[in-house]
């Protein structure tokens, strides 16, 4: 990925989601940037990971396989308890 491509994705993420400040922009872009999804930046990242990614794991897994992403080496390991906020 070129730097200009990354900058384009960063700008696109901002104009799609309008985070409140640059720190929020960077944090949410680090997790969801480049995916082209609308993200509610008023919700905690842990909540969004659960509702957008984990709750849709089967559909996302199929899409990853369809684009050649080899998930046989991917072992999801919970990094934190989604019952609490970060």
N, C-alpha and C positions, 0 to 999 in steps of 0.2 A: 504494500500500500504506500503510495506516495504521500508526501506531506500535504500537497494541495488537495488530494482526495480526502484526507483526514480532516483538513480545514473545511472543506465543502460539507462533509458529514456533520461536523460540529455546528456549522451555521444552520444547516437544515434542521438539526435537532432543536436548536434554539427557536427557530421560526415555527416549528411544528408544535412545540410544547410550552414555550414562554416561561421558563423558570424564573423565580423571583430575583436571584442574584447569581453571580459568576460561580461561587462555590457550589451552589446547588446544581448549576449547569454542568460543571465538571464531574461532580459525584454521580449524577444520573446518566450522563453521557458515558461514563466509564462502564456502566452496567448495561445500558440499553441503547447506546449510540450505534448508528449504522444499521439498525434493524428496520427503520422506517415505521415504527409503531408510534401511536399517540400515547404519551405517558402523562399521567396526572402527577405532576411534580409537587402537589400539596400532600400526597400520601407518602408514608415512609417507604424506603427502598425495599425493606424486608416484606412489607405487605404486597408490593408490586411484584416482587420475585415469586411470591406464593401464588397470587391470583393470575399473573400473566404467564409465568413459565411453568411452575410446578403443577398447577391445576390443569395445564394444557400439555403436559409432558408427552403423552402418546402422540398427539398431532404434530408437535414440534419434532419428536423423534423420527416420525415418518418423513417429514420434510427434509430433515438433515440427511437421512439415508438417500432420499431422492436426488440430492445435490452432490452425493459422493462423500459425505462426511462419515467416516468410519467410527461408529459409536461403540463398537465392541471393546474399545480400550477406555471408554468413558464410564467411570464409576461414580455416580453422584454421592457426595458425602455432605451431610448437613453441616454447615458452618456455624449455625446458631439456631436458637429456638425461635420459631416463627410466632410463638405465643406472646413474645415480648418485643418491644421496639428497641431499636439500636440507639 
